[in-house]
Amino acid sequence: MKTEKNYIIRPETMALVPCELSDGDRGTLVIEESAQRYVKALPKTIVAQSCGYYGSTYSGRKKVAVEMGYKSMPPICVCGELGIVFLSSMTERSDTCAWLSFSHVRQWSDNEQKGSVAVMLSRGKHIELPMHARPFGGRVMRAMQYAHQLRERMTVYDDAESSKTNDEPKRFGFKENGTFYIVDSVREDE
């Protein structure tokens, strides 16, 4: 399989898992709904570049999550408009940290023999992560709650738009001192 240099997360991206590439370097195995691909960049780099692609910074996205109360290993909203929220499997500083799209996680369970969690993703894909099911489940639930809170913040504006009435047309005037004012009604002959 060909190794790509860059990758931008999109709605069909399910997981970014660290791997060893054919040249011996560390990179990422990107798992999508209908494909897999190898990328030269590490998972966190892909998350950070994707945040930038969608108009923010990784540090800005992380800061918002922390301010909303998700202090330890916060979920990252890669793109709010597309509803893309990723969670990390461990500390982001680790090169072995995997990132998963919470919306693609279907179920998980402990694999006692291996000391890992078996995660079932959309489309019947499975991965194993070196952690236990309980902390993993906590991260999935926090990501779900975070995504819900972000959606609620946006629906406030949707509700406000739908409740507006069709007022008569308004005109805005300009004063000599450089300020504007609202003209209460517009005459039809104007």
Backbone as JSON Lines, residues from 0, in Angstrom:
{"i":0,"aa":"M","n":[0.85,-1.18,0.0],"ca":[0.0,0.0,0.0],"c":[0.9,1.24,0.0]}
{"i":1,"aa":"K","n":[0.54,2.21,-0.82],"ca":[1.3,3.46,-0.94],"c":[1.16,4.3,0.32]}
{"i":2,"aa":"T","n":[2.25,4.98,0.7],"ca":[2.23,5.86,1.87],"c":[2.01,7.29,1.41]}
{"i":3,"aa":"E","n":[1.03,7.96,2.0],"ca":[0.73,9.35,1.67],"c":[1.48,10.28,2.62]}
{"i":4,"aa":"K","n":[1.74,11.48,2.17],"ca":[2.46,12.45,2.99],"c":[1.55,13.13,4.01]}
{"i":5,"aa":"N","n":[0.36,13.55,3.56],"ca":[-0.58,14.28,4.4],"c":[-1.96,13.65,4.33]}
{"i":6,"aa":"Y","n":[-2.78,14.01,5.32],"ca":[-4.16,13.52,5.34],"c":[-5.0,14.51,6.14]}
{"i":7,"aa":"I","n":[-6.2,14.81,5.66],"ca":[-7.15,15.66,6.37],"c":[-8.32,14.79,6.8]}
{"i":8,"aa":"I","n":[-8.66,14.86,8.08],"ca":[-9.79,14.11,8.63],"c":[-11.08,14.6,7.98]}
{"i":9,"aa":"R","n":[-11.97,13.65,7.7],"ca":[-13.29,13.96,7.13],"c":[-14.32,13.09,7.84]}
{"i":10,"aa":"P","n":[-15.6,13.28,7.56],"ca":[-16.62,12.53,8.29],"c":[-16.46,11.01,8.24]}
{"i":11,"aa":"E","n":[-15.92,10.47,7.16],"ca":[-15.77,9.01,7.06],"c":[-14.51,8.48,7.76]}
{"i":12,"aa":"T","n":[-13.7,9.37,8.34],"ca":[-12.52,8.94,9.07],"c":[-12.95,8.36,10.41]}
{"i":13,"aa":"M","n":[-12.57,7.11,10.68],"ca":[-12.99,6.44,11.91],"c":[-11.89,6.42,12.96]}
{"i":14,"aa":"A","n":[-10.64,6.19,12.55],"ca":[-9.56,6.07,13.53],"c":[-8.22,6.41,12.9]}
{"i":15,"aa":"L","n":[-7.34,6.94,13.74],"ca":[-5.96,7.21,13.38],"c":[-5.11,6.44,14.37]}
{"i":16,"aa":"V","n":[-4.46,5.39,13.92],"ca":[-3.67,4.56,14.84],"c":[-2.2,4.6,14.43]}
{"i":17,"aa":"P","n":[-1.3,4.73,15.43],"ca":[0.12,4.77,15.11],"c":[0.58,3.43,14.56]}
{"i":18,"aa":"C","n":[1.52,3.49,13.63],"ca":[2.03,2.25,13.04],"c":[3.48,2.46,12.61]}
{"i":19,"aa":"E","n":[4.13,1.37,12.27],"ca":[5.47,1.45,11.7],"c":[5.32,1.29,10.19]}
{"i":20,"aa":"L","n":[5.87,2.24,9.46],"ca":[5.77,2.23,8.0],"c":[6.82,1.3,7.4]}
{"i":21,"aa":"S","n":[6.7,1.02,6.13],"ca":[7.61,0.07,5.46],"c":[9.06,0.53,5.52]}
{"i":22,"aa":"D","n":[9.32,1.83,5.63],"ca":[10.7,2.33,5.71],"c":[11.23,2.35,7.14]}
{"i":23,"aa":"G","n":[10.44,1.86,8.1],"ca":[10.86,1.81,9.5],"c":[10.47,3.03,10.32]}
{"i":24,"aa":"D","n":[10.01,4.1,9.66],"ca":[9.57,5.31,10.38],"c":[8.2,5.08,10.99]}
{"i":25,"aa":"R","n":[7.88,5.91,11.99],"ca":[6.54,5.87,12.57],"c":[5.6,6.73,11.74]}
{"i":26,"aa":"G","n":[4.37,6.27,11.61],"ca":[3.36,7.01,10.87],"c":[1.99,6.65,11.4]}
{"i":27,"aa":"T","n":[1.0,6.75,10.55],"ca":[-0.38,6.52,10.95],"c":[-1.08,5.6,9.96]}
{"i":28,"aa":"L","n":[-1.81,4.65,10.51],"ca":[-2.75,3.87,9.72],"c":[-4.1,4.56,9.89]}
{"i":29,"aa":"V","n":[-4.61,5.13,8.79],"ca":[-5.91,5.81,8.81],"c":[-6.97,4.79,8.43]}
{"i":30,"aa":"I","n":[-7.97,4.64,9.29],"ca":[-9.07,3.71,9.02],"c":[-10.3,4.55,8.68]}
{"i":31,"aa":"E","n":[-10.78,4.37,7.45],"ca":[-11.98,5.06,6.99],"c":[-13.1,4.04,6.84]}
{"i":32,"aa":"E","n":[-14.29,4.54,6.56],"ca":[-15.44,3.64,6.38],"c":[-15.2,2.6,5.29]}
{"i":33,"aa":"S","n":[-14.59,3.02,4.19],"ca":[-14.44,2.08,3.08],"c":[-13.0,1.94,2.58]}
{"i":34,"aa":"A","n":[-12.03,2.41,3.36],"ca":[-10.63,2.3,2.94],"c":[-9.7,2.4,4.14]}
{"i":35,"aa":"Q","n":[-8.47,2.03,3.91],"ca":[-7.39,2.22,4.87],"c":[-6.24,2.84,4.09]}
{"i":36,"aa":"R","n":[-5.45,3.64,4.78],"ca":[-4.29,4.24,4.12],"c":[-3.2,4.51,5.14]}
{"i":37,"aa":"Y","n":[-1.96,4.5,4.66],"ca":[-0.82,4.83,5.5],"c":[-0.41,6.27,5.23]}
{"i":38,"aa":"V","n":[-0.1,6.99,6.31],"ca":[0.3,8.38,6.21],"c":[1.59,8.57,6.99]}
{"i":39,"aa":"K","n":[2.52,9.35,6.43],"ca":[3.81,9.58,7.07],"c":[3.72,10.31,8.41]}
{"i":40,"aa":"A","n":[2.71,11.14,8.6],"ca":[2.58,11.93,9.82],"c":[2.03,11.09,10.96]}
{"i":41,"aa":"L","n":[2.34,11.49,12.2],"ca":[1.78,10.83,13.39],"c":[0.32,11.25,13.59]}
{"i":42,"aa":"P","n":[-0.46,10.44,14.31],"ca":[-1.88,10.77,14.51],"c":[-2.15,12.18,15.04]}
{"i":43,"aa":"K","n":[-1.4,12.62,16.06],"ca":[-1.66,13.96,16.61],"c":[-1.38,15.04,15.57]}
{"i":44,"aa":"T","n":[-0.38,14.84,14.74],"ca":[-0.07,15.81,13.69],"c":[-1.24,15.9,12.71]}
{"i":45,"aa":"I","n":[-1.82,14.76,12.38],"ca":[-2.97,14.74,11.47],"c":[-4.15,15.48,12.1]}
{"i":46,"aa":"V","n":[-4.39,15.25,13.39],"ca":[-5.48,15.95,14.09],"c":[-5.23,17.46,14.07]}
{"i":47,"aa":"A","n":[-4.0,17.87,14.38],"ca":[-3.66,19.3,14.41],"c":[-3.79,19.93,13.03]}
{"i":48,"aa":"Q","n":[-3.28,19.27,11.99],"ca":[-3.39,19.82,10.64],"c":[-4.85,19.89,10.18]}
{"i":49,"aa":"S","n":[-5.64,18.91,10.58],"ca":[-7.06,18.92,10.21],"c":[-7.8,20.06,10.9]}
{"i":50,"aa":"C","n":[-7.48,20.34,12.16],"ca":[-8.08,21.5,12.84],"c":[-7.77,22.77,12.05]}
{"i":51,"aa":"G","n":[-6.51,22.91,11.62],"ca":[-6.11,24.07,10.84],"c":[-6.85,24.15,9.51]}
{"i":52,"aa":"Y","n":[-7.02,23.02,8.87],"ca":[-7.72,22.98,7.59],"c":[-9.16,23.5,7.74]}
{"i":53,"aa":"Y","n":[-9.79,23.16,8.87],"ca":[-11.18,23.57,9.1],"c":[-11.29,24.92,9.82]}
{"i":54,"aa":"G","n":[-10.17,25.66,9.92],"ca":[-10.25,27.04,10.37],"c":[-9.93,27.31,11.82]}
{"i":55,"aa":"S","n":[-9.27,26.4,12.51],"ca":[-8.91,26.64,13.9],"c":[-7.51,26.08,14.14]}
{"i":56,"aa":"T","n":[-7.1,26.08,15.38],"ca":[-5.83,25.46,15.74],"c":[-6.11,24.35,16.73]}
{"i":57,"aa":"Y","n":[-5.21,23.4,16.8],"ca":[-5.34,22.33,17.78],"c":[-5.37,22.93,19.18]}
{"i":58,"aa":"S","n":[-4.45,23.84,19.46],"ca":[-4.4,24.42,20.81],"c":[-5.67,25.2,21.12]}
{"i":59,"aa":"G","n":[-6.25,25.87,20.12],"ca":[-7.52,26.57,20.34],"c":[-8.65,25.62,20.63]}
{"i":60,"aa":"R","n":[-8.73,24.52,19.87],"ca":[-9.77,23.51,20.1],"c":[-9.61,22.88,21.48]}
{"i":61,"aa":"K","n":[-8.37,22.61,21.85],"ca":[-8.12,22.0,23.16],"c":[-8.49,22.99,24.28]}
{"i":62,"aa":"K","n":[-8.15,24.25,24.1],"ca":[-8.44,25.27,25.11],"c":[-9.94,25.37,25.36]}
{"i":63,"aa":"V","n":[-10.73,25.35,24.29],"ca":[-12.19,25.42,24.43],"c":[-12.7,24.22,25.21]}
{"i":64,"aa":"A","n":[-12.22,23.03,24.88],"ca":[-12.66,21.82,25.59],"c":[-12.31,21.91,27.07]}
{"i":65,"aa":"V","n":[-11.11,22.39,27.38],"ca":[-10.69,22.53,28.78],"c":[-11.57,23.55,29.49]}
{"i":66,"aa":"E","n":[-11.87,24.67,28.82],"ca":[-12.74,25.69,29.42],"c":[-14.15,25.17,29.66]}
{"i":67,"aa":"M","n":[-14.57,24.19,28.88],"ca":[-15.9,23.59,29.07],"c":[-15.88,22.5,30.13]}
{"i":68,"aa":"G","n":[-14.72,22.25,30.75],"ca":[-14.63,21.3,31.85],"c":[-13.96,19.97,31.54]}
{"i":69,"aa":"Y","n":[-13.48,19.79,30.34],"ca":[-12.83,18.52,29.95],"c":[-11.32,18.69,30.07]}
{"i":70,"aa":"K","n":[-10.83,18.61,31.29],"ca":[-9.44,18.99,31.57],"c":[-8.42,17.93,31.2]}
{"i":71,"aa":"S","n":[-8.67,16.69,31.52],"ca":[-7.69,15.63,31.28],"c":[-8.02,14.92,29.96]}
{"i":72,"aa":"M","n":[-7.08,14.91,29.05],"ca":[-7.24,14.28,27.74],"c":[-8.59,14.66,27.1]}
{"i":73,"aa":"P","n":[-8.79,15.95,26.85],"ca":[-10.09,16.4,26.34],"c":[-10.36,15.9,24.93]}
{"i":74,"aa":"P","n":[-11.63,15.71,24.6],"ca":[-11.97,15.42,23.2],"c":[-11.67,16.66,22.37]}
{"i":75,"aa":"I","n":[-11.38,16.46,21.1],"ca":[-11.05,17.57,20.22],"c":[-12.1,17.67,19.11]}
{"i":76,"aa":"C","n":[-12.7,18.84,18.99],"ca":[-13.66,19.1,17.92],"c":[-12.85,19.53,16.69]}
{"i":77,"aa":"V","n":[-12.63,18.6,15.79],"ca":[-11.85,18.9,14.58],"c":[-12.61,19.87,13.68]}
{"i":78,"aa":"C","n":[-13.93,19.64,13.53],"ca":[-14.78,20.53,12.73],"c":[-16.2,20.49,13.29]}
{"i":79,"aa":"G","n":[-16.62,21.58,13.88],"ca":[-17.95,21.65,14.48],"c":[-19.07,21.57,13.45]}
{"i":80,"aa":"E","n":[-18.88,22.19,12.29],"ca":[-19.91,22.2,11.26],"c":[-20.21,20.8,10.76]}
{"i":81,"aa":"L","n":[-19.18,19.96,10.68],"ca":[-19.35,18.59,10.21],"c":[-19.56,17.6,11.37]}
{"i":82,"aa":"G","n":[-19.5,18.08,12.6],"ca":[-19.7,17.23,13.76],"c":[-18.58,16.23,13.98]}
{"i":83,"aa":"I","n":[-17.35,16.6,13.63],"ca":[-16.21,15.68,13.77],"c":[-15.53,15.93,15.11]}
{"i":84,"aa":"V","n":[-15.68,14.98,16.03],"ca":[-15.06,15.05,17.35],"c":[-14.23,13.79,17.55]}
{"i":85,"aa":"F","n":[-12.96,13.97,17.91],"ca":[-12.05,12.85,18.13],"c":[-11.65,12.76,19.59]}
{"i":86,"aa":"L","n":[-11.41,11.54,20.04],"ca":[-10.92,11.31,21.39],"c":[-9.59,10.57,21.31]}
{"i":87,"aa":"S","n":[-8.74,10.8,22.3],"ca":[-7.43,10.15,22.31],"c":[-7.47,8.93,23.22]}
{"i":88,"aa":"S","n":[-6.66,7.93,22.88],"ca":[-6.62,6.72,23.69],"c":[-5.74,6.88,24.92]}
{"i":89,"aa":"M","n":[-4.83,7.82,24.87],"ca":[-3.93,8.09,26.0],"c":[-3.44,9.52,25.87]}
{"i":90,"aa":"T","n":[-2.44,9.88,26.66],"ca":[-1.94,11.24,26.58],"c":[-1.48,11.58,25.17]}
{"i":91,"aa":"E","n":[-1.81,12.77,24.74],"ca":[-1.48,13.2,23.38],"c":[0.03,13.29,23.14]}
{"i":92,"aa":"R","n":[0.81,13.37,24.19],"ca":[2.26,13.49,24.05],"c":[2.91,12.17,23.65]}
{"i":93,"aa":"S","n":[2.19,11.09,23.74],"ca":[2.74,9.79,23.41],"c":[2.64,9.51,21.91]}
{"i":94,"aa":"D","n":[3.72,9.0,21.35],"ca":[3.71,8.62,19.93],"c":[2.83,7.4,19.69]}
{"i":95,"aa":"T","n":[2.42,6.71,20.75],"ca":[1.58,5.52,20.59],"c":[0.09,5.82,20.84]}
{"i":96,"aa":"C","n":[-0.24,7.1,20.92],"ca":[-1.63,7.52,21.15],"c":[-2.44,7.36,19.86]}
{"i":97,"aa":"A","n":[-3.56,6.65,19.96],"ca":[-4.49,6.52,18.84],"c":[-5.61,7.55,19.02]}
{"i":98,"aa":"W","n":[-6.21,7.96,17.93],"ca":[-7.33,8.9,17.95],"c":[-8.51,8.27,17.24]}
{"i":99,"aa":"L","n":[-9.68,8.34,17.86],"ca":[-10.88,7.75,17.27],"c":[-12.0,8.78,17.17]}
{"i":100,"aa":"S","n":[-12.78,8.68,16.12],"ca":[-13.96,9.51,15.96],"c":[-15.05,8.89,16.83]}
{"i":101,"aa":"F","n":[-15.52,9.63,17.83],"ca":[-16.5,9.06,18.75],"c":[-17.76,8.62,18.02]}
{"i":102,"aa":"S","n":[-18.11,9.29,16.93],"ca":[-19.35,8.94,16.23],"c":[-19.26,7.61,15.48]}
{"i":103,"aa":"H","n":[-18.06,7.08,15.33],"ca":[-17.9,5.79,14.66],"c":[-17.71,4.63,15.65]}
{"i":104,"aa":"V","n":[-17.6,4.92,16.93],"ca":[-17.44,3.87,17.94],"c":[-18.81,3.27,18.23]}
{"i":105,"aa":"R","n":[-18.95,1.97,18.04],"ca":[-20.23,1.29,18.24],"c":[-20.29,0.57,19.58]}
{"i":106,"aa":"Q","n":[-19.26,-0.18,19.93],"ca":[-19.2,-0.84,21.24],"c":[-17.76,-1.21,21.54]}
{"i":107,"aa":"W","n":[-17.53,-1.6,22.81],"ca":[-16.18,-1.95,23.25],"c":[-16.28,-2.92,24.4]}
{"i":108,"aa":"S","n":[-15.23,-3.71,24.56],"ca":[-15.19,-4.66,25.68],"c":[-13.74,-5.0,26.0]}
{"i":109,"aa":"D","n":[-13.54,-5.39,27.27],"ca":[-12.19,-5.79,27.7],"c":[-11.78,-7.09,27.03]}
{"i":110,"aa":"N","n":[-10.54,-7.16,26.64],"ca":[-9.93,-8.4,26.18],"c":[-8.96,-8.79,27.29]}
{"i":111,"aa":"E","n":[-9.47,-9.53,28.27],"ca":[-8.73,-9.85,29.51],"c":[-7.37,-10.47,29.22]}
{"i":112,"aa":"Q","n":[-7.28,-11.37,28.25],"ca":[-6.04,-12.08,27.98],"c":[-4.93,-11.13,27.52]}
{"i":113,"aa":"K","n":[-5.28,-10.13,26.77],"ca":[-4.28,-9.22,26.23],"c":[-4.16,-7.92,27.02]}
{"i":114,"aa":"G","n":[-5.03,-7.69,27.98],"ca":[-5.0,-6.43,28.73],"c":[-5.31,-5.25,27.83]}
{"i":115,"aa":"S","n":[-6.26,-5.43,26.94],"ca":[-6.61,-4.38,25.98],"c":[-8.12,-4.26,25.86]}
{"i":116,"aa":"V","n":[-8.53,-3.26,25.12],"ca":[-9.95,-3.08,24.85],"c":[-10.18,-3.35,23.37]}
{"i":117,"aa":"A","n":[-11.18,-4.15,23.08],"ca":[-11.58,-4.43,21.71],"c":[-12.68,-3.43,21.35]}
{"i":118,"aa":"V","n":[-12.46,-2.67,20.3],"ca":[-13.4,-1.61,19.9],"c":[-13.99,-1.96,18.55]}
{"i":119,"aa":"M","n":[-15.33,-1.98,18.49],"ca":[-15.99,-2.18,17.21],"c":[-16.39,-0.81,16.67]}
{"i":120,"aa":"L","n":[-15.99,-0.55,15.43],"ca":[-16.28,0.7,14.76],"c":[-17.42,0.49,13.75]}
{"i":121,"aa":"S","n":[-17.82,1.55,13.1],"ca":[-18.82,1.46,12.02],"c":[-18.36,0.47,10.98]}
{"i":122,"aa":"R","n":[-19.32,-0.05,10.25],"ca":[-19.06,-0.97,9.15],"c":[-18.37,-2.26,9.6]}
{"i":123,"aa":"G","n":[-18.53,-2.62,10.89],"ca":[-18.01,-3.89,11.39],"c":[-16.5,-3.96,11.54]}
{"i":124,"aa":"K","n":[-15.8,-2.83,11.52],"ca":[-14.34,-2.85,11.68],"c":[-13.99,-2.89,13.16]}
{"i":125,"aa":"H","n":[-12.92,-3.62,13.47],"ca":[-12.47,-3.78,14.85],"c":[-11.03,-3.34,15.01]}
{"i":126,"aa":"I","n":[-10.72,-2.74,16.15],"ca":[-9.33,-2.47,16.51],"c":[-9.17,-2.78,17.99]}
{"i":127,"aa":"E","n":[-7.94,-3.03,18.39],"ca":[-7.63,-3.23,19.81],"c":[-6.72,-2.11,20.27]}
{"i":128,"aa":"L","n":[-6.98,-1.61,21.46],"ca":[-6.17,-0.54,22.04],"c":[-5.58,-1.02,23.36]}
{"i":129,"aa":"P","n":[-4.35,-0.63,23.65],"ca":[-3.7,-1.07,24.89],"c":[-4.19,-0.29,26.11]}
{"i":130,"aa":"M","n":[-5.43,-0.52,26.48],"ca":[-6.03,0.09,27.67],"c":[-7.23,-0.76,28.06]}
{"i":131,"aa":"H","n":[-7.85,-0.44,29.16],"ca":[-9.01,-1.2,29.61],"c":[-10.31,-0.53,29.16]}
{"i":132,"aa":"A","n":[-11.37,-1.3,29.17],"ca":[-12.65,-0.83,28.66],"c":[-13.23,0.31,29.48]}
{"i":133,"aa":"R","n":[-13.06,0.27,30.79],"ca":[-13.69,1.31,31.62],"c":[-13.17,2.72,31.31]}
{"i":134,"aa":"P","n":[-11.84,2.95,31.3],"ca":[-11.39,4.31,30.95],"c":[-11.71,4.68,29.5]}
{"i":135,"aa":"F","n":[-11.69,3.68,28.62],"ca":[-12.04,3.97,27.22],"c":[-13.51,4.41,27.14]}
{"i":136,"aa":"G","n":[-14.39,3.69,27.81],"ca":[-15.81,4.05,27.82],"c":[-16.03,5.45,28.37]}
{"i":137,"aa":"G","n":[-15.27,5.8,29.4],"ca":[-15.37,7.14,29.97],"c":[-15.0,8.21,28.96]}
{"i":138,"aa":"R","n":[-13.97,7.95,28.16],"ca":[-13.56,8.92,27.14],"c":[-14.6,9.04,26.03]}
{"i":139,"aa":"V","n":[-15.2,7.92,25.66],"ca":[-16.25,7.96,24.64],"c":[-17.45,8.76,25.16]}
{"i":140,"aa":"M","n":[-17.85,8.53,26.4],"ca":[-18.99,9.25,26.97],"c":[-18.7,10.75,27.1]}
{"i":141,"aa":"R","n":[-17.47,11.1,27.47],"ca":[-17.11,12.52,27.56],"c":[-17.14,13.17,26.18]}
{"i":142,"aa":"A","n":[-16.66,12.47,25.16],"ca":[-16.69,13.0,23.79],"c":[-18.13,13.18,23.32]}
{"i":143,"aa":"M","n":[-18.98,12.23,23.66],"ca":[-20.39,12.33,23.29],"c":[-21.05,13.53,23.98]}
{"i":144,"aa":"Q","n":[-20.77,13.7,25.26],"ca":[-21.32,14.83,26.0],"c":[-20.8,16.15,25.44]}
{"i":145,"aa":"Y","n":[-19.52,16.2,25.13],"ca":[-18.9,17.4,24.55],"c":[-19.55,17.76,23.21]}
{"i":146,"aa":"A","n":[-19.72,16.78,22.34],"ca":[-20.35,17.01,21.03],"c":[-21.78,17.52,21.22]}
{"i":147,"aa":"H","n":[-22.49,16.94,22.19],"ca":[-23.87,17.36,22.47],"c":[-23.89,18.82,22.93]}
{"i":148,"aa":"Q","n":[-22.97,19.19,23.82],"ca":[-22.92,20.57,24.3],"c":[-22.61,21.54,23.17]}
{"i":149,"aa":"L","n":[-21.73,21.16,22.28],"ca":[-21.41,22.03,21.14],"c":[-22.63,22.19,20.24]}
{"i":150,"aa":"R","n":[-23.35,21.09,19.98],"ca":[-24.56,21.15,19.15],"c":[-25.62,22.04,19.79]}
{"i":151,"aa":"E","n":[-25.77,21.94,21.12],"ca":[-26.74,22.78,21.82],"c":[-26.42,24.26,21.66]}
{"i":152,"aa":"R","n":[-25.14,24.58,21.7],"ca":[-24.74,25.98,21.54],"c":[-25.12,26.5,20.16]}
{"i":153,"aa":"M","n":[-25.02,25.65,19.15],"ca":[-25.35,26.08,17.79],"c":[-26.85,26.14,17.55]}
{"i":154,"aa":"T","n":[-27.63,25.26,18.19],"ca":[-29.08,25.25,17.96],"c":[-29.74,26.47,18.58]}
{"i":155,"aa":"V","n":[-29.11,27.12,19.52],"ca":[-29.65,28.36,20.08],"c":[-29.84,29.36,18.94]}
{"i":156,"aa":"Y","n":[-28.89,29.42,18.03],"ca":[-28.96,30.36,16.92],"c":[-29.95,29.89,15.86]}
{"i":157,"aa":"D","n":[-30.05,28.58,15.65],"ca":[-31.04,28.05,14.72],"c":[-32.45,28.39,15.19]}
{"i":158,"aa":"D","n":[-32.71,28.22,16.5],"ca":[-34.02,28.53,17.06],"c":[-34.33,30.02,16.94]}
{"i":159,"aa":"A","n":[-33.34,30.87,17.17],"ca":[-33.54,32.31,17.08],"c":[-33.88,32.71,15.64]}
{"i":160,"aa":"E","n":[-33.24,32.11,14.68],"ca":[-33.51,32.41,13.27],"c":[-34.93,32.01,12.89]}
{"i":161,"aa":"S","n":[-35.37,30.83,13.33],"ca":[-36.69,30.35,12.94],"c":[-37.82,31.1,13.64]}
{"i":162,"aa":"S","n":[-37.55,31.76,14.76],"ca":[-38.6,32.47,15.47],"c":[-38.75,33.92,15.02]}
{"i":163,"aa":"K","n":[-37.87,34.38,14.14],"ca":[-37.98,35.76,13.67],"c":[-39.23,35.93,12.83]}
{"i":164,"aa":"T","n":[-39.87,37.07,13.01],"ca":[-41.05,37.37,12.19],"c":[-40.62,38.23,11.02]}
{"i":165,"aa":"N","n":[-41.46,38.28,10.05],"ca":[-41.17,39.09,8.88],"c":[-41.59,40.52,9.16]}
{"i":166,"aa":"D","n":[-40.7,41.3,9.72],"ca":[-41.0,42.71,9.97],"c":[-40.99,43.46,8.65]}
{"i":167,"aa":"E","n":[-41.6,44.66,8.68],"ca":[-41.55,45.46,7.47],"c":[-40.09,45.84,7.19]}
{"i":168,"aa":"P","n":[-39.78,46.14,5.95],"ca":[-38.39,46.43,5.58],"c":[-37.83,47.58,6.4]}
{"i":169,"aa":"K","n":[-36.55,47.5,6.68],"ca":[-35.86,48.55,7.43],"c":[-34.83,49.2,6.52]}
{"i":170,"aa":"R","n":[-34.55,50.41,6.83],"ca":[-33.5,51.13,6.12],"c":[-32.57,51.7,7.17]}
{"i":171,"aa":"F","n":[-31.31,51.73,6.84],"ca":[-30.32,52.24,7.77],"c":[-29.76,53.52,7.21]}
{"i":172,"aa":"G","n":[-29.76,54.54,8.04],"ca":[-29.27,55.84,7.61],"c":[-27.88,56.12,8.16]}
{"i":173,"aa":"F","n":[-27.26,57.1,7.58],"ca":[-25.91,57.47,7.98],"c":[-25.9,58.93,8.4]}
{"i":174,"aa":"K","n":[-25.4,59.22,9.59],"ca":[-25.35,60.58,10.1],"c":[-24.03,61.24,9.72]}
{"i":175,"aa":"E","n":[-24.01,62.54,9.78],"ca":[-22.79,63.29,9.45],"c":[-21.64,62.97,10.38]}
{"i":176,"aa":"N","n":[-21.91,62.59,11.62],"ca":[-20.84,62.29,12.57],"c":[-20.25,60.89,12.39]}
{"i":177,"aa":"G","n":[-20.72,60.15,11.37],"ca":[-20.15,58.84,11.07],"c":[-20.86,57.66,11.7]}
{"i":178,"aa":"T","n":[-21.99,57.9,12.35],"ca":[-22.74,56.8,12.97],"c":[-23.96,56.45,12.13]}
{"i":179,"aa":"F","n":[-24.52,55.29,12.4],"ca":[-25.69,54.82,11.66],"c":[-26.92,54.85,12.56]}
{"i":180,"aa":"Y","n":[-28.09,54.83,11.94],"ca":[-29.34,54.76,12.67],"c":[-30.34,53.97,11.85]}
{"i":181,"aa":"I","n":[-31.42,53.49,12.5],"ca":[-32.46,52.72,11.83],"c":[-33.6,53.66,11.47]}
{"i":182,"aa":"V","n":[-33.97,53.61,10.21],"ca":[-35.14,54.35,9.75],"c":[-36.32,53.42,9.98]}
{"i":183,"aa":"D","n":[-37.32,53.83,10.74],"ca":[-38.4,52.96,11.16],"c":[-39.19,52.31,10.03]}
{"i":184,"aa":"S","n":[-39.5,53.02,9.0],"ca":[-40.25,52.43,7.91],"c":[-39.74,52.95,6.59]}
{"i":185,"aa":"V","n":[-39.96,52.15,5.58],"ca":[-39.52,52.55,4.25],"c":[-40.8,52.83,3.44]}
{"i":186,"aa":"R","n":[-40.85,54.01,2.91],"ca":[-41.99,54.35,2.07],"c":[-41.86,53.65,0.73]}
{"i":187,"aa":"E","n":[-42.97,53.27,0.14],"ca":[-42.95,52.53,-1.11],"c":[-42.42,53.35,-2.26]}
{"i":188,"aa":"D","n":[-42.5,54.68,-2.18],"ca":[-42.02,55.51,-3.29],"c":[-40.52,55.76,-3.2]}
{"i":189,"aa":"E","n":[-39.85,55.27,-2.17],"ca":[-38.41,55.49,-2.03],"c":[-37.63,54.42,-2.72]}
